[in-house]
Amino acid sequence: MPVITDIHKLGKLSRSSRDTLIVIAGVALTFVLSSQFDLAERVTAWLLTYEYAQLDEIPLTLFVFVLLSVWFSQRRMQEIHAEIQRRKQTEMQLRNSQQLYITLFDGDLTGNVVLDVEGNIGMHNRAFDRICRPLSTNRNASRLFSFHWPEFVLQLQHHKEINFNKLQIRRPDGLPCYVGARFIYVPAEDIHDDAQIHGYLVDMTEQCLVEQDLERTLKENRVLARHAMQVQEQERKYIASEIHDETGQYLTAIRMDALALQKSSPDQANVIAVRIASNTQHVQQSIRRLIKHLRPPALDSLGLIGAVERLVNDWKKLNARIECHLALDIGEQALNEDINIVAFRVVQEALTNISRHAQASEVWIDIKVMMRQDKPALQIEIRDNGKGMDTTQATEGVGLVGMRERIESLQGSFKLMSGLQAGTMITGLIPLPGPQHALPTETSTSNSGVNDYATP
């Protein structure tokens, strides 16, 4: 058994090592046999026995032996050289295969990752790092995914493959990330290997965010459509009430007085004429209220500045407990009708919301024309020191959505800033057509917190 074990060990040696051992063993065996059986003396005696085998022929024999040794050595060197070339070619093919693998794996737009059943990352490409970065220092991806990892591994072992059309990634930096994912379970080939999970992720963040924006826009459109229907019905009800309760009654009275005037005496005619004039005045006042409700006539006669000043003065009379500060600076800029209407309605809606919900004691209204990114724009800024609201929890009401839609319909931007017990500030920027001169430039607003807008 020891001999067989030694033979197996010799079989694991390289060819050069085996050749060296054979040469050493041959020299040692020759020395032992020569000393044991006196081979040198016997060979010499045998050579002296025959005349044709002289001792001077031994150098020639040695020369032939050397030639054969050189020939065998040259042959061996050729074999070694061929082996070296074969190994170099194999190494080159291996490097090319590795480079191709790296190009396909690391250059793929799909995020590829190899995990163990514990979620530890064994290997991943740059796309995976870009999707999920920055990776945690412990190199464990189980917390990146929105599902429970142990249950997921059990299901994956059962189904062998699981696909996700939309999977949320919990990035360590907190940025939103959504992917389409496929996970494949690869069992261990033997007891010395570990099972693996191969993951393939496709970044769908931009698409999902666009879908969320679209869904939010559709929701706002549905709210606006419902609000528009409600407003339309309220307007119709208001107009019908005004015509029926006010205008209709006075017109009926005028008609009756006109019929009675034909049969009345001169003294009665004077009384009826006075009554007709009074009823006519009431009809005119009712029509003026109706026209003012449908469209502020001050916009046509006084422009935006005069209309806003009149609106604020009327609002102050109804809300005497709230101090209102008004600043208007649009210079001699002539604004078109659409901008005037939007600016007026935004101020009107904001004041309505403040009187109903803000519980404020002071309000600041600032309307001015300024340069924004080298282009003129009308800035509407309205803020109060009321109770405010948590913008991360509350959704925009119909009034805020209406203001946003009005401003954005003119390619403008709308911004809401508020906080609990920190007041509310809305800012609308509406781009203006045409060249402007000597306009103030937009200044950066402090963003240290919403409390900055609670007081002037």
ZAGUVO-648755 format. One record per residue: residue in one letter; x negated, y, z of N, C-alpha, C in turn. Coordinates in steps of 0.1 Angstrom, whole numbers, plus 2048, in hexadecimal, padded with zeros to 3 digits. Layout:
AXYZXYZXYZ/...
This chain:
M7F87F48008008008007F880D800/P7EC80D8087E481A8077DE81C7FA/V7DB8117F37D58127E57DF8187DC/I7EB8137DC7F68187D47F88277D6/T7F882A7E37FA8387E77EF8417E1/D7E283C7E27D78447DC7D98457CD/I7DD83A7C67DF83B7B87EA8467B4/H7F58467BC7FF8507BA7F985E7BC/K7F18607C57EA86D7C87E28717BC/L7DA8677B77D186A7AB7DA86E79F/G7E686879E7EE86C7927F387A793/K7F388079E7F888E7A07EC89879D/L7E089379C7D589C7997D48A078B/S7CD8AC7887CC8B077A7C28A7773/R7C28A97667B98A075E7AA8A3761/S7A78B07627988B37657948AD772/S79D8AD77C79A8A8789798899788/R7A18927817A088477F793880778/D78F88876D78288576677688676F/T77689177776B89378176A88778B/L77588379077587779977086B792/I77486978677085D77E76185D77C/V75B86977874C86A776745867783/I74A86D78E74386B79B74485C79F/A75085679D7518487A074883F798/G74784378A73E83B78273083B786/V72B84878971D84978D71B84179A/A7248437A472283C7B072382D7AE/L72C8287A672D8197A372081479D/T71A81C79370E81878C702817796/F70282179F6F78217A96F88157B2/V7048127B77068077C07037FA7B9/L7087F87AD7057EB7A66F67E97A3/S6F07F579F6E27F479C6D97F07A8/S6DD7F67B36D57F37BF6D87E57C5/Q6E57E07C26E97D47C86E37C87C0/F6E37C97B26E07BE7AA6D27C07A2/D6CB7CB7A66BE7CE79F6C07CF790/L6CA7D678C6CD7D777E6C27DE776/A6BB7E877C6B17EF7756A57E5771/E6A17DD77B6967D377869A7C976E/R6A67C476F6AB7BA7656AC7BF757/V6B17CB7566B27D17486A47D3743/T69B7D874B68D7DA7466877CC742/A6897C274A6847B574668A7AF73A/W6977B273869E7AD72C6997B4720/L6967C17216917C87156837C4712/L67B7C071B66D7BC71966D7AE713/T6787A671467879970F6797996FF/Y67F7A36FA6817A36EB6787AE6E5/E6717AB6DB6687B46D566F7C06CE/Y67B7BD6C86817C86C16887D26CA/A6897CE6D768F7D86E06847DD6E9/Q67E7E86E46737EE6EC6787F96F4/L6707FC6FE674807708674815701/D66D8166F666C8246EF6798266E8/E68281C6E768F81E6E069A8246EA/I6968246F76A08297016A38386FF/P6998416FC69D84F6F96A78506EE/L6A58486E36AF8496D86BD8456DD/T6BD83B6E56CA8376EA6D08426F3/L6C88486FB6CD8537036D285F6FA/F6CA8616EF6CE86C6E66DC86A6E0/V6DE85D6DC6EC8596D76F685B6E2/F6F28576EE6FC8586F96FF8676FB/V6F58706FA6F887E6FC7018836F1/L6FE87F6E47068836D971587F6DB/L7178736DF72486E6E272B8766ED/S72387A6F772888170372C88F6FE/V7238956F57278A36F07338A26E7/W7348976DF7408966D774D8956DF/F74C88C6EA75888B6F275A8986FA/S75089F6FE7528AC7057598B66FB/Q7548B66EE75A8C06E57698BC6E3/R76B8B06E27798AB6E07828B06EC/R77B8AE6F87838B27047858C1704/M77B8C970077C8D77007878DB6F6/Q7888D46EB7938D76E17A18D56E7/E7A28C96EF7AE8C66F57B28D1700/I7A78D67077AA8E07117AE8ED70A/H7A78F16FF7AB8FD6F87B98FC6F3/A7BD8F06ED7CA8EF6E87D48F06F4/E7D18EA6FF7DA8EB70B7DB8FA710/I7D090170F7D090F7137D9917709/Q7D89156FC7E091C6F37EF9186F4/R7F190B6F77FF9076F980590E705/R7FD90F71080291671C80492571A/K7FB92B7127FD93970F80A93C707/Q80C9336FE8189346F58259326FE/T82492970782F926710831932719/E82693871E82894472782E95071F/M82995171382F95C70A83E95A708/Q84294E70585094B70385894E710/L85294A71B85894C72885A95B72B/R84F96372885097272A85B978721/N85B97371486597870B873975710/S87596871588296471A88696D726/Q87C96F72F87E97773B882986737/Q87B98B72D87E99972888C999722/L89098F71A89D98F7148A798D71F/Y8A59857298AE9847348B099173C/I8A499873E8A59A57458AD9AF73D/T8AB9AF7308B29B87278C19B6727/L8C49A97268D39A57268D99A7734/F8D29A473E8D89A574C8D79B3751/D8CB9B97518CA9C67578CF9D174E/G8CF9CF7418D49DA7388E39D9735/D8EA9CF73B8F89CE7389009D973F/L90A9DE7399139E873F91C9E274A/T91D9D574A9259CE75491C9CC761/G9229CF76C91A9CD7799199BE77C/N90E9B877B90C9AA77E9059A978C/V90999F79490499D7A190498E7A4/V8FA9897AB8FA97C7B08FA97C7BF/L9049767C59069767D49069687D9/D9039677E690595A7ED91395B7F4/V9179507FA92594F80092695980C/E91B95E81191C96881C91D976816/G91C97880991D98580390F98C802/N9049858058F798B8038F398C7F4/I8EE9977F08EA9997E28DD9927E0/G8DD9897D68D09837D28CA98A7C6/M8D298F7BD8CD9957B18D999E7AB/H8D59A97A68DF9B279F8D99BA795/N8E09BF78B8DB9C87818DD9D7784/R8D89DF77B8DA9EE77E8E89F277D/A8F09EC7758FE9F07749059EE781/F9039E37889099E07959049EA79F/D8F79EE79E8F29F87A78F9A067A5/R8FBA09798901A15795910A16799/I917A0A798925A0A79C927A0B7AB/C91FA037B2921A027C1917A0A7C9/R90EA117C3903A187CB909A237D4/P902A277DF8F6A207E38F9A147EB/L8F2A097E88F49FC7EE8EF9FD7FD/S8F69F68068F29F68148E49EF815/T8DD9F38208D09EE8228CF9DF825/N8DA9D982A8DA9CB82D8DC9C2821/R8DE9C98158E09C18098EC9B8809/N8F69BB8109029B381190E9BA80A/A9149B380191E9B97F992C9B67FD/S92E9AE80893B9AA80C9449B5810/R93E9C08159469CC8199499D580E/L9439D38029469DC7F79549DA7F2/F9599CE7F39669CB7ED9719CC7F6/S97D9CF7F19899D27F99909C67FE/F98B9BA7FB9929AE80098A9A880C/H99099E81398999881E98098D819/W97398F81B96998681596A977818/P96B97382496C96582797895E820/E98496482098F95F81998D95E80A/F9869698059839697F797A95E7F3/V97095B7FB9679507F896E9427F8/L97794080197F9348019879327F5/Q98E93D7F199693C7E598D93A7D8/L9819417D897893F7CD9739317CC/Q97092B7D796B91D7D79769137D2/H9839177D498E90F7D09919117C1/H99191D7BD9959207AF9899217A5/K97D9227AB9709237A396F93179C/E97993879997894579298494D796/I98295A79998C96379D98A970795/N99497678F99498278799C98D78E/F99799978D99E9A57939A09AF787/N9AC9B37849AE9BE77A9AA9CB780/K9AC9CD78D9A99DA7939A59D77A2/L9989DA7A59939D77B298C9E47B7/Q98F9E87C39899F47C997C9F07D0/I9729F87CD9659F67D3963A017DE/R95F9FC7EA95DA057F594EA097F5/R94BA147ED93DA187EC939A1E7F9/P92CA1C7FD927A22809928A32809/D927A387FE928A477FD936A4C7FD/G940A437FE94EA487FF955A4C7F2/L94EA4C7E7953A507DA95DA457D5/P968A497CE971A3F7C996BA377BE/C96EA2A7BE969A217B4972A157B2/Y976A137A597FA077A2978A00797/V9799F27979739EA78D97C9DF789/G97A9D977D9809CD77A9759C277D/A9799B778396E9AE78897299F785/R96799878396898978295E98378B/F96297979395997279C959963799/I94E95D79894C94F79494494879F/Y94A93C7A49439357AF93A92A7A8/V92D92A7AC9239217A691F9187B2/P92390B7B391F9037BE9108FF7BD/A90B8FB7C98FD8F77CA8FB8EA7C2/E8EF8E97BB8EC8DD7B38E78D27BC/D8E08D57C78DB8CB7D08DB8D17DE/I8D78C97E88D88CE7F68CE8D97F9/H8C48DA7F18BA8E57F38BE8F27EE/D8C88F37E58CD8FF7DF8D99047E7/D8DC9117E58E89177EB8F291B7E0/A8FE91A7E390991E7DA90892D7D7/Q90C9317CB90B93F7C79189447C2/I91A9517C29269587BD9219627B3/H9259607A692196979C92C97379A/G92998079B93398B79993099378D/Y93B99778693A9A077A9449AB77C/L93F9B877C9479C377F9479CD774/V9539D27709549DC76595A9E976C/D9529F476B956A00771963A0676A/M96EA0777297AA0D76D97EA19775/T975A1F77C978A2B78597EA3677D/E978A3A77297DA4576B98BA42766/Q98EA3676199BA3375C9A5A33767/C9A2A2D7729ABA2D77E9AEA3B783/L9A4A447839A6A517889AFA5977E/V9ADA567719B6A5D7679C4A57769/E9C6A4A76B9D3A4576D9D9A4B77A/Q9D2A4D7859D7A537919DBA6178E/D9D3A697879D7A767839E3A7677B/L9E4A6D7719F0A6C7699FCA69771/E9FBA5F77AA06A5B782A0BA6778B/RA01A6E791A04A7A799A0BA85790/TA06A87784A0CA9177BA1AA8D778/LA1CA80775A2AA7B772A33A7D77E/KA2EA7A789A36A7C795A3AA8B797/EA30A93795A33AA2796A3DAA678C/NA3BAA0780A45AA4775A53A9F779/RA54A9477FA61A8F783A67A9878E/VA5EA9C797A63AA67A1A67AB379B/LA5FAB8792A62AC478BA6FAC3783/AA71AB877CA7DAB6774A89AB677E/RA88AAF789A93AAF792A95ABC798/HA8AAC379BA8CAD17A1A92ADA796/AA8EAD978AA93AE177FAA2ADF77E/MAA7AD277FAB5ACF77EABCAD678A/QAB6AD5796ABCADA7A2ABDAEA7A0/VAB2AF079CAB2AFE79AABCB0278F/QABDAFB785AC7AFE77AAD5AFD780/EAD8AF3787AE5AF278DAE8AFD797/QADEB0079FADFB0B7A9AE1B197A1/EADAB1B796ADCB2778EAEAB27788/RAEEB1C783AFCB1C77EB06B1E788/KB04B18794B0EB1A79FB0EB297A3/YB02B2F7A4B00B3D7A8B07B4679E/IB04B44791B0AB4C787B1AB4A787/AB1EB3E788B2DB3C788B33B42794/SB2CB427A0B31B487ACB32B577AA/EB27B5D7A5B27B6B7A3B32B70799/IB34B6878EB3EB6C785B4CB6A78A/HB4EB5F792B5BB5C797B5FB657A3/DB55B667ACB59B6C7B9B58B7C7B8/EB4EB807B0B4CB8F7AFB52B957A2/TB4BB91797B4EB9878BB5CB94786/GB60B88788B6EB83783B79B8A78B/QB77B8B798B81B927A0B83BA179D/YB77BA779BB78BB6798B7DBB878A/LB7ABB0781B7FBB1773B8EBAF773/TB93BA577BBA1BA377CBA8BAF782/ABA2BB578CBA8BC1792BA8BCD789/IB9DBCE781B9DBD9777BA8BD776C/RBAABCA768BB4BC775EBC2BCA764/MBC4BC7770BD1BCA776BD4BD9777/DBC9BE077BBCABEE77CBCCBF576F/ABC6BEF765BC8BF5757BD6BF3752/LBDCBE7755BEABE5752BF3BEE759/ABF0BF0766BF9BF976FBF7C0776B/LBECC0B765BEAC19761BF3C1E757/QBF8C1474EC01C18744C0FC1D749/KC13C17754C20C1A75AC1FC24766/SC14C29769C12C31776C14C3F773/SC17C4677DC18C5577CC0AC5B77D/PC09C6877ABFCC6E77ABF5C6D787/DBFCC6F792BF6C6D79FBF1C5F7A2/QBF9C5579EBF5C4779FBE9C44796/ABE9C4A78ABDFC48781BD1C4C786/NBD1C5778DBC4C5B793BBFC5179D/VBC8C4C7A6BC4C427B0BBFC357A9/IBC6C3179EBC2C25797BB5C27790/ABB3C3378ABA6C35783B9AC3478D/VB9CC3A799B91C397A3B8FC2A7A7/RB9AC237A8B98C147ACB91C0D7A0/IB95C10794B8EC0A788B7FC0D788/AB7CC1A78BB6EC1E78BB66C16796/SB6CC157A2B66C0E7ADB64BFF7A9/NB6EBF97A3B6DBEB79FB62BE9794/TB62BF378BB57BF2781B49BF3786/QB48BFB791B3BBFD797B37BEF79E/HB40BE97A4B3DBDC7AAB39BD27A0/VB40BD2794B3CBC9789B2EBCB785/QB2BBD8783B1DBDB77FB13BD7789/QB15BD9796B0CBD47A0B0BBC57A0/SB16BBE79EB15BAF79EB0DBAB792/IB0FBB1786B07BAE77AAF8BB177C/RAF5BBC783AE7BBF786AE1BB478F/RAE8BB0799AE3BA67A2AE0B9979A/LAE9B96791AE8B8A789ADCB8B780/IADAB9677AACFB98771AC2B98779/KAC1B9E784AB5B9E78CAB2B90791/HABCB88794ABAB7B798AB4B7278D/LAB9B74781AB4B6C775AA6B71771/RAA4B7E770A97B8376CA95B91773/PA8AB9377AA88BA0781A87BAB776/PA8FBB4776A8EBBF76CA82BC876F/AA7DBC877BA71BD077EA65BCC776/LA64BBF772A59BBB769A59BC375C/DA65BC5757A66BCD74AA64BDC74C/SA69BE1757A68BEF759A5CBF4760/LA57BEC76AA4CBF0772A3FBE8770/GA40BDD769A34BD5767A32BCC773/LA27BC4773A24BBB77DA22BC278B/IA1ABCC78BA17BD3798A23BD879E/GA2BBE0797A38BE579CA41BDB7A1/AA43BD0799A4CBC579CA47BBE7A9/VA3ABBB7AAA36BB57B7A37BBE7C3/EA34BCB7C1A36BD47CCA45BD47D1/RA4EBD57C7A5CBD57CBA60BC87D2/LA5BBBC7CCA5EBAF7D2A59BAF7E0/VA4DBB47E3A47BB37F0A4FBBC7FA/NA53BC87F5A5ABD17FEA68BCB801/DA6FBC57F8A7BBBE7FBA79BB3805/WA6EBAB803A6BBA080CA68BA581A/KA61BB081BA5EBB6828A6BBBA830/KA75BBE829A82BC282FA88BB6835/LA87BAB82FA8DB9E834A84B9783E/NA77B9A83EA6EB93847A66B9E84E/AA6CBA6856A66BB185DA5BBAD867/RA5DBA086CA53B9C876A46B98870/IA45B96863A38B9285CA32B9E856/EA26BA1859A1EBAC853A18BA7846/CA1BBAF83BA16BAB82EA0DBB5828/HA01BB08249F6BB981E9F6BB680F/L9F7BC08079F8BBF7F99ECBC67F2/A9E5BC07EA9DABC67E29DBBC27D4/L9DDBCC7CB9DFBCA7BD9D4BD27B6/D9CCBCB7AD9C2BD27A59C0BCB798/I9C9BCF78F9C7BCA7819C4BD5777/G9C0BE177C9BCBEB7749C6BF076A/E9C2BF275E9CBBF67539CEBEB74A/Q9CBBDF74F9CDBD37469DBBD0744/A9DFBCF7379EDBCC7349EEBBD732/L9F6BB773C9F8BA873CA04BA5734/NA03B9972DA0EB95725A1AB9072E/EA25B8E727A31B8B72FA30B7E736/DA2AB74730A29B67737A21B68744/IA16B6F743A0EB7074FA15B7875A/NA1CB83756A24B8B760A2EB82767/IA35B7A75FA40B72765A3AB6876F/VA2FB6176AA29B57773A24B5D77F/AA1CB6877EA17B6E78AA22B73794/FA2DB7978FA38B7D797A3EB7179E/RA41B66796A48B5B79CA3FB547A7/VA32B547A4A29B4D7AEA29B557BB/VA29B637BBA2AB6B7C7A37B697CD/QA42B697C5A4FB677CBA51B5A7D2/EA4CB4F7CCA4DB427D2A45B417DE/AA39B477DEA30B467EAA36B4D7F6/LA3CB597F3A42B617FEA4EB59803/TA56B527FBA61B4A7FFA5CB3F808/NA51B38804A4CB2D80DA47B3281A/IA41B3E81AA3BB44826A47B47830/SA51B4D82BA5CB51834A64B45839/RA64B3A832A6BB2E836A63B2483F/HA56B2383CA4EB18842A42B1C84A/AA3CB28846A2EB2A84BA2EB2E85A/QA38B3585FA38B3A86DA2CB4386E/AA29B4C865A1EB55865A22B6386A/SA17B6A86EA1AB78873A13B82869/EA0AB7D860A04B85856A03B7E849/VA04B8683EA02B808319FAB8A829/W9F1B848209E8B8C8189EAB88809/I9EDB928019EFB8F7F29E5B987EB/D9DDB917E29D3B987DB9D4B937CC/I9D7B9D7C39D8B9A7B59CEBA37AE/K9C5B9E7A69BBBA679F9B6B9F793/V9B1BA778A9ABBA277E99CBA1780/M995B9677D987B94780981B8C775/M974B8B77596CB8376B96AB75772/R96DB6B76B96AB5D76F964B56764/Q957B5276694FB4B75C94FB5474F/D94CB6175194BB6A746958B6C73E/K963B68744970B6A73D979B71747/P982B7A74298BB8174B996B77750/A99AB7975C9A5B717629ADB7976C/L9B9B7576E9C2B7B7789C2B72784/Q9BDB777909BDB6F79C9C8B737A5/I9D0B697A99DBB6B7B39D7B647BF/E9D5B6B7CA9D1B657D79DBB697E2/I9E1B5F7E89EBB617F29E8B587FE/R9E6B5E80A9E3B578169EAB5C822/D9ECB5382C9F3B578389EBB51844/N9EFB558509E9B5085C9F3B47864/G9FCB4085CA06B37862A01B2A867/KA0AB21869A07B1486E9FFB0B865/GA00B0E8589F8B0684E9FDAF784D/M9F5AEF8479F9AE18459EDAD9842/D9EEACC8449E3AC28419E4ABE833/T9DCAC382A9DDAC081C9D9AB2818/T9D2AAB8229CEA9D81F9DAA94821/Q9E4A988299EFA9082C9FCA94825/A9FEAA1825A0BAA781FA0AAA780F/TA15AA5809A16AA77FAA1BAB47F7/EA18AB97EBA1DAC67E7A2CAC67E5/GA32AD07EBA41AD17E9A44AD77DB/VA51AD87D9A55ADC7CBA50AEA7C8/GA50AF37D3A4CB017D0A3DB017CC/LA34AFA7D3A26AFA7D0A24AF37C2/VA2BAE87BFA2AAE27B2A2EAEC7A7/GA39AF37AAA3EAFD7A0A33B0879D/MA2DB0D7A8A23B177A6A17B1179E/RA13B057A2A08AFF79AA0BAFD78C/EA17AF8789A1BAF677BA1CB03773/RA21B0D779A22B1A772A14B1F76F/IA0AB1F7789FDB247759F6B1B76B/E9F7B0E76D9F0B057639F6B05756/SA03B09754A09B0B747A02B1673F/L9FBB1F7469F3B2A73F9E4B2773F/Q9E1B1A7409D3B157409CBB1A74C/G9D3B1D7579CCB227639C9B1776D/S9C4B1B7799C1B117839C8B15790/F9CCB0B7989D3B0E7A49CCB077AF/K9CAB0D7BB9C3B077C69CAB0A7D3/L9CCB007DB9D2B017E89C9AFD7F3/M9C7B067FD9BFB038089C7B06815/S9C7AFC81E9CFAFD82A9CAAF4835/G9CDAF68419CAAED84C9D4AF0857/L9D5AE68609DEAE786B9DAAF3874/Q9E4AFC8769E1B0887E9D6B11879/A9D4B1086C9C9B188659CEB20859/G9DBB218589E0B2984D9E0B22840/T9E4B298369E5B238289E0B2E81E/M9D9B298149D4B3280A9D6B2B7FC/I9DDB327F39DEB2E7E59D7B387DC/T9D0B327D29C9B3A7C99CCB367BB/G9D1B3F7B29D3B3C7A49CBB4579B/L9C5B3E7919BDB457889C2B4377A/I9C6B4E7739CCB4D7669C3B5475C/P9BEB4D7529B5B547489BDB5E740/L9B6B6973D9BCB747369B7B75728/P9BFB7771E9BAB797109B3B8670E/G9AAB877049A5B94700999B98708/P991BA1703985BA670A988BB0715/Q981BAF720983BB772C976BBF72F/H976BCA73696BBD273996BBD6747/A95FBD674D95EBDB75B967BD4765/L967BC776496FBBF76D966BB9778/P96CBB8785964BB278F961BA378C/T956B9E791953B9078F958B8879B/E95AB7B79895FB727A2954B707AD/T958B717B994FB6F7C4952B617CA/S947B5B7CF949B4E7D5950B4F7E2/T95AB477E4962B477F195CB3D7FB/S95BB41807956B3981195DB2C812/N956B2181395DB13813959B0C820/S957B1482B953B0E83795FB0783E/G96BB0A83A977B04840983B0C83D/V98EB0583F99BB0C83B99EB17845/N998B1785199AB2285B995B2F855/D98DB2F84B988B3C846993B44840/Y99EB3E83C9A9B448359B4B4883F/A9B3B4584B9BEB488549BEB57858/T9B3B5D8589B2B6C85B9AAB73850/P9ACB8084F9A5B87844996B89848/
